[in-house]
Amino acid sequence: MTTRLRPLSEAECYARCYGGGNLDVKIVKVPRRPRYDLPVSGEQLRQAFEQRLEKREPEAA
């Protein structure tokens, strides 16, 4: 068993577990895809769904 002379900080523990930064790995930002223009709005979609629910027959208990 190893005896520590001092407690390790969280950063030191992380570095020991996962290693320091590696130059082989690079973080890049991926450009977002443009949004599509949809023929209906969210509110229109919600209303159409509500109408379909109202047309359903009640469930038999």
LUMKE-876832 format. One record per residue (C-alpha): residue in three letters; residue number from 1; x, y, z negated. Coordinates in pm, whole numbers, plus 50000, padded with zeros to 5 digits. Layout:
! residues N
+------+-----+-------+-------+-------+
! type ! seq !     x !     y !     z !
+------+-----+-------+-------+-------+
!  ALA ! NUM !     X !     Y !     Z !
...
+------+-----+-------+-------+-------+
***
This chain:
! residues 61
+------+-----+-------+-------+-------+
! type ! seq !     x !     y !     z !
+------+-----+-------+-------+-------+
!  MET !   1 ! 50000 ! 50000 ! 50000 !
!  THR !   2 ! 50121 ! 50351 ! 50085 !
!  THR !   3 ! 50125 ! 50625 ! 49824 !
!  ARG !   4 ! 50051 ! 50974 ! 49956 !
!  LEU !   5 ! 50251 ! 51269 ! 49829 !
!  ARG !   6 ! 49967 ! 51506 ! 49918 !
!  PRO !   7 ! 49615 ! 51475 ! 50058 !
!  LEU !   8 ! 49578 ! 51511 ! 50435 !
!  SER !   9 ! 49359 ! 51780 ! 50587 !
!  GLU !  10 ! 49076 ! 51693 ! 50821 !
!  ALA !  11 ! 49280 ! 51819 ! 51118 !
!  GLU !  12 ! 49576 ! 51599 ! 51021 !
!  CYS !  13 ! 49350 ! 51295 ! 50984 !
!  TYR !  14 ! 49194 ! 51360 ! 51325 !
!  ALA !  15 ! 49538 ! 51397 ! 51485 !
!  ARG !  16 ! 49651 ! 51068 ! 51330 !
!  CYS !  17 ! 49339 ! 50882 ! 51442 !
!  TYR !  18 ! 49299 ! 51025 ! 51791 !
!  GLY !  19 ! 49645 ! 51158 ! 51864 !
!  GLY !  20 ! 49742 ! 51504 ! 51974 !
!  GLY !  21 ! 49637 ! 51667 ! 52298 !
!  ASN !  22 ! 49727 ! 51473 ! 52610 !
!  LEU !  23 ! 49822 ! 51651 ! 52931 !
!  ASP !  24 ! 49672 ! 51365 ! 53138 !
!  VAL !  25 ! 49320 ! 51469 ! 53039 !
!  LYS !  26 ! 49173 ! 51795 ! 53160 !
!  ILE !  27 ! 48836 ! 51946 ! 53069 !
!  VAL !  28 ! 48662 ! 52095 ! 53370 !
!  LYS !  29 ! 48331 ! 52274 ! 53410 !
!  VAL !  30 ! 48094 ! 52120 ! 53661 !
!  PRO !  31 ! 47879 ! 52374 ! 53844 !
!  ARG !  32 ! 47506 ! 52337 ! 53779 !
!  ARG !  33 ! 47284 ! 52231 ! 54063 !
!  PRO !  34 ! 47041 ! 52497 ! 54180 !
!  ARG !  35 ! 46685 ! 52456 ! 54057 !
!  TYR !  36 ! 46419 ! 52353 ! 54303 !
!  ASP !  37 ! 46122 ! 52577 ! 54380 !
!  LEU !  38 ! 45824 ! 52365 ! 54283 !
!  PRO !  39 ! 45475 ! 52410 ! 54433 !
!  VAL !  40 ! 45310 ! 52409 ! 54087 !
!  SER !  41 ! 45398 ! 52571 ! 53757 !
!  GLY !  42 ! 45422 ! 52389 ! 53428 !
!  GLU !  43 ! 45091 ! 52539 ! 53317 !
!  GLN !  44 ! 44915 ! 52419 ! 53634 !
!  LEU !  45 ! 45058 ! 52072 ! 53579 !
!  ARG !  46 ! 44939 ! 52070 ! 53217 !
!  GLN !  47 ! 44587 ! 52179 ! 53320 !
!  ALA !  48 ! 44566 ! 51910 ! 53589 !
!  PHE !  49 ! 44673 ! 51646 ! 53336 !
!  GLU !  50 ! 44415 ! 51774 ! 53086 !
!  GLN !  51 ! 44141 ! 51750 ! 53352 !
!  ARG !  52 ! 44240 ! 51391 ! 53432 !
!  LEU !  53 ! 44227 ! 51302 ! 53064 !
!  GLU !  54 ! 43877 ! 51454 ! 53030 !
!  LYS !  55 ! 43749 ! 51248 ! 53328 !
!  ARG !  56 ! 43851 ! 50918 ! 53164 !
!  GLU !  57 ! 43587 ! 50705 ! 53003 !
!  PRO !  58 ! 43615 ! 50674 ! 52625 !
!  GLU !  59 ! 43790 ! 50362 ! 52499 !
!  ALA !  60 ! 43574 ! 50088 ! 52350 !
!  ALA !  61 ! 43656 ! 50044 ! 51981 !
+------+-----+-------+-------+-------+
***
